[in-house]
Amino acid sequence: MKFKPLNDYVLVTNVKAEEKTSGGIIIPDAAKEKPQEGKVIAAGPGRRDRDGNRIAMEVKAGDKILFGKFAGTEIKINGVEQVIMKEDDIFAIIG
C-alpha cells in the first residue's frame, strides 16, 4: 500500500526499545517503555499559512527523530506498526 501523509503530518516507524538494562537484566515486554525515538518514513508537503502559502517541513524521510511519549496515533500499514503524528510533536532530529 502506498502512503503519503497530508499537510504537516509525518509517518514514523519506532526504533526498537532496549531489551536489556545496562546491568544485563532482561526487560519483559509489559515493562518496556514506549519508544520515543523513530525514523521518518514519509512526510507531508507542510502546512499552509494564513495566505495559503506552504510552510516547508523541517523533517524528511530518513531522519532519525525524538518525539513525545504519547505523541501521534499508532496505525498498521502492511502489518507493520507505525505512528502518524504532526510535525509539532517532534522535539528534535538526532544526528
HELIX and SHEET records of a PDB file:
HELIX    1   1 ASP A   29  ALA A   31  5                                   3    
HELIX    2   2 GLU A   87  ASP A   89  5                                   3    
SHEET    1   A 6 THR A  73  ILE A  77  0                                        
SHEET    2   A 6 VAL A  80  LYS A  86 -1                                        
SHEET    3   A 6 TYR A   9  ASN A  14 -1                                        
SHEET    4   A 6 GLU A  37  ALA A  43 -1                                        
SHEET    5   A 6 LYS A  64  PHE A  67 -1                                        
SHEET    6   A 6 ILE A  90  ILE A  94 -1                                        
END                                                                             
